[in-house]
Amino acid sequence: MNIGKLDSDLRELAEKRTVLSGLGYEHVDYERMEEQLQDLDDEFQANYGEFIEEAFFGYS
């Protein structure tokens, strides 16, 4: 597990969430950014989900 990559990916997710939360639904880029965030969430879960579950909850 590359912890540096996990950290970088988690920071990217947090930054995108922060940007998206500052936009209103009517913003021209809202839907596009929301889809990008959903894709990043899915990718993060696929890459790190088992590791995080094991680290926090003791199971995979």
Secondary structure, DSSP 8 states (H G I E B T S, - for coil): --HHHHHHHHHHHHHHHHHHHHS-TTSTTHHHHHHHHHHHHHHHHHHHHHHHHHHHHS--
